Structure formats: structure tokens, C-alpha cells
């Protein structure tokens, strides 16, 4: 990954551009006080978390017309190995939805359907399709869960 300062710039670029249209990630989860990367341990210990951060950087770099977009994209694919794709977590669903959108925007729409199918599987395993578990979370997390499920549905119709 780039330096913390460059990474922060890419994350802010993502939320100023792509994140507005694809609201699958809560900025407050990534940034603490809006100025530093929060919960850094997630990116260091969780493959879905690292994949999410890389695909966020890929989108941001793409909006800046940087050749690094392809580097971040390919790194995302490497992180999402077969074992990782068998699991289910919010970070995995987020990463997969953003990965599908990136592929569709970069002439790789056929490949996006494989990852979309995995996103559907992970979302169903997490129970995102059922509003019952939403009640055990605060309002901000409930909204994120809804956006993720609607993102899965919209991606399916896209």
C-alpha cells in the first residue's frame, strides 16, 4: 500500500467521487476524525478488509486517471483467493460490490458476474436480505446493511 498520507488522499478522493454514487462503505469506519485511517488492524489482519481498501484505492486512482488503478485492482484480485471468497463478512460484500463496479467500468463486465454471485452468497449468509437482524444494530450500521443489500439487488439488475 502507499504511504499513509497517499492512502488518506486516495480514500478521500474515493468518498468525494465514487463513494457518493456507490455508498457501500461508511467513511467514518475507515477514517478516524476524518484525518487518519481508523481501525488499521482490520486492514492488516483481514483479507476482505485489505481487498476493500485496495479496490477503494483502485476506484480513486481511476478517477485521477492514474495507472496505479490497475495495480490496486490486480492486488484486490490476488487478495480475494478461493478460501477468502468462501467466507462472508461485511468487508467482503463491500469489496465485491466495488470490484464488480470497477470491472464494469473498465471493460470487464463479463468477469464481474462471477464476483457478483459471490457477493450474493456472502450477503445471504450474513442475513442482509432479512431485516430482522437489523434491529440489533445502531441506526448508522442499519443504514449500511440496507445499502449493501440494495447494492446487491441493483448490481443484479444492472
JOHU-V231736 format. One record per residue. N is the residue number from 1. PHI is phi in whole degrees, 0 to 359 (NA if undefined). OMEGA is omega in degrees with one decimal (999 if undefined). BURIAL is 1 if it has 9 or more other ideal C-beta (glycine too) atoms within 8 Angstrom, else 0. Layout:
n:N phi:PHI omega:OMEGA burial:BURIAL
n:N phi:PHI omega:OMEGA burial:BURIAL
//
This chain:
n:1 phi:NA omega:177.4 burial:0
n:2 phi:290 omega:177.8 burial:0
n:3 phi:300 omega:179.8 burial:0
n:4 phi:303 omega:-179.5 burial:0
n:5 phi:294 omega:178.4 burial:0
n:6 phi:294 omega:178.8 burial:0
n:7 phi:297 omega:177.5 burial:1
n:8 phi:299 omega:177.4 burial:1
n:9 phi:299 omega:179.0 burial:0
n:10 phi:293 omega:178.7 burial:1
n:11 phi:297 omega:178.0 burial:1
n:12 phi:296 omega:176.8 burial:1
n:13 phi:298 omega:178.2 burial:1
n:14 phi:302 omega:-176.3 burial:1
n:15 phi:289 omega:177.0 burial:1
n:16 phi:278 omega:-176.3 burial:0
n:17 phi:235 omega:-174.1 burial:1
n:18 phi:296 omega:-177.7 burial:1
n:19 phi:299 omega:176.8 burial:1
n:20 phi:289 omega:-177.1 burial:0
n:21 phi:276 omega:-179.3 burial:0
n:22 phi:243 omega:-172.5 burial:1
n:23 phi:277 omega:-176.0 burial:0
n:24 phi:268 omega:-177.7 burial:1
n:25 phi:232 omega:177.2 burial:1
n:26 phi:271 omega:-177.2 burial:0
n:27 phi:302 omega:-178.3 burial:1
n:28 phi:294 omega:176.7 burial:0
n:29 phi:287 omega:-178.8 burial:0
n:30 phi:274 omega:-174.3 burial:1
n:31 phi:246 omega:175.7 burial:1
n:32 phi:264 omega:-177.7 burial:0
n:33 phi:64 omega:178.7 burial:0
n:34 phi:72 omega:-176.0 burial:0
n:35 phi:234 omega:-179.5 burial:0
n:36 phi:223 omega:179.9 burial:0
n:37 phi:292 omega:-179.9 burial:1
n:38 phi:263 omega:177.2 burial:1
n:39 phi:48 omega:-176.8 burial:1
n:40 phi:306 omega:-177.7 burial:0
n:41 phi:300 omega:179.1 burial:0
n:42 phi:300 omega:-177.4 burial:1
n:43 phi:287 omega:-178.6 burial:1
n:44 phi:270 omega:-174.5 burial:0
n:45 phi:247 omega:-174.7 burial:0
n:46 phi:249 omega:177.6 burial:1
n:47 phi:297 omega:176.3 burial:1
n:48 phi:300 omega:177.1 burial:1
n:49 phi:296 omega:177.6 burial:1
n:50 phi:293 omega:177.4 burial:1
n:51 phi:296 omega:179.0 burial:1
n:52 phi:299 omega:-179.8 burial:1
n:53 phi:298 omega:179.6 burial:1
n:54 phi:292 omega:-179.7 burial:1
n:55 phi:287 omega:172.4 burial:1
n:56 phi:298 omega:178.1 burial:1
n:57 phi:296 omega:178.2 burial:1
n:58 phi:297 omega:178.2 burial:1
n:59 phi:299 omega:-178.9 burial:1
n:60 phi:298 omega:179.4 burial:1
n:61 phi:297 omega:178.9 burial:1
n:62 phi:297 omega:178.8 burial:1
n:63 phi:293 omega:177.8 burial:1
n:64 phi:269 omega:-178.6 burial:0
n:65 phi:59 omega:-179.9 burial:0
n:66 phi:268 omega:176.7 burial:0
n:67 phi:291 omega:177.2 burial:0
n:68 phi:294 omega:178.9 burial:0
n:69 phi:304 omega:179.9 burial:1
n:70 phi:293 omega:178.4 burial:0
n:71 phi:297 omega:179.0 burial:1
n:72 phi:295 omega:178.6 burial:1
n:73 phi:299 omega:-178.6 burial:1
n:74 phi:295 omega:176.9 burial:0
n:75 phi:295 omega:176.8 burial:1
n:76 phi:301 omega:180.0 burial:1
n:77 phi:298 omega:179.4 burial:0
n:78 phi:295 omega:-179.2 burial:0
n:79 phi:292 omega:-177.3 burial:1
n:80 phi:277 omega:179.4 burial:1
n:81 phi:282 omega:-175.0 burial:0
n:82 phi:303 omega:-179.1 burial:0
n:83 phi:295 omega:179.0 burial:0
n:84 phi:296 omega:-178.4 burial:1
n:85 phi:290 omega:177.0 burial:1
n:86 phi:283 omega:-176.9 burial:0
n:87 phi:279 omega:175.1 burial:1
n:88 phi:209 omega:175.8 burial:1
n:89 phi:201 omega:177.7 burial:1
n:90 phi:300 omega:-179.5 burial:1
n:91 phi:298 omega:178.6 burial:1
n:92 phi:293 omega:178.4 burial:1
n:93 phi:299 omega:179.0 burial:1
n:94 phi:300 omega:-178.8 burial:1
n:95 phi:299 omega:-178.2 burial:1
n:96 phi:293 omega:177.6 burial:1
n:97 phi:298 omega:178.9 burial:1
n:98 phi:292 omega:176.9 burial:1
n:99 phi:296 omega:178.5 burial:1
n:100 phi:301 omega:179.3 burial:1
n:101 phi:296 omega:178.4 burial:1
n:102 phi:298 omega:-179.6 burial:1
n:103 phi:297 omega:-179.9 burial:1
n:104 phi:292 omega:-179.8 burial:1
n:105 phi:274 omega:-178.4 burial:0
n:106 phi:234 omega:174.0 burial:0
n:107 phi:62 omega:178.1 burial:0
n:108 phi:231 omega:-172.2 burial:1
n:109 phi:296 omega:179.2 burial:0
n:110 phi:297 omega:-179.7 burial:0
n:111 phi:295 omega:-176.1 burial:0
n:112 phi:294 omega:-176.6 burial:1
n:113 phi:292 omega:177.0 burial:1
n:114 phi:297 omega:-179.7 burial:0
n:115 phi:289 omega:176.4 burial:1
n:116 phi:296 omega:178.7 burial:1
n:117 phi:301 omega:178.6 burial:0
n:118 phi:291 omega:177.3 burial:1
n:119 phi:297 omega:177.3 burial:1
n:120 phi:299 omega:-179.8 burial:1
n:121 phi:301 omega:-178.6 burial:1
n:122 phi:295 omega:179.5 burial:1
n:123 phi:296 omega:177.8 burial:1
n:124 phi:294 omega:178.3 burial:1
n:125 phi:298 omega:179.1 burial:0
n:126 phi:280 omega:-179.2 burial:1
n:127 phi:80 omega:-179.2 burial:0
n:128 phi:295 omega:-179.8 burial:1
n:129 phi:284 omega:-177.0 burial:0
n:130 phi:248 omega:-177.9 burial:0
n:131 phi:289 omega:-177.6 burial:0
n:132 phi:305 omega:-178.5 burial:0
n:133 phi:291 omega:-178.4 burial:1
n:134 phi:297 omega:-175.6 burial:1
n:135 phi:297 omega:-178.3 burial:0
n:136 phi:277 omega:-178.8 burial:0
n:137 phi:243 omega:174.8 burial:0
n:138 phi:290 omega:-175.3 burial:0
n:139 phi:300 omega:-177.9 burial:0
n:140 phi:298 omega:179.6 burial:0
n:141 phi:290 omega:177.0 burial:0
n:142 phi:301 omega:179.3 burial:1
n:143 phi:297 omega:178.3 burial:0
n:144 phi:297 omega:179.3 burial:1
n:145 phi:300 omega:177.8 burial:1
n:146 phi:296 omega:179.9 burial:1
n:147 phi:299 omega:178.5 burial:1
n:148 phi:295 omega:-179.7 burial:1
n:149 phi:295 omega:178.0 burial:1
n:150 phi:296 omega:175.9 burial:0
n:151 phi:298 omega:177.1 burial:1
n:152 phi:297 omega:-179.5 burial:1
n:153 phi:295 omega:-178.6 burial:0
n:154 phi:298 omega:178.7 burial:0
n:155 phi:299 omega:179.4 burial:1
n:156 phi:293 omega:-177.5 burial:0
n:157 phi:271 omega:-173.0 burial:0
n:158 phi:300 omega:999 burial:0
//
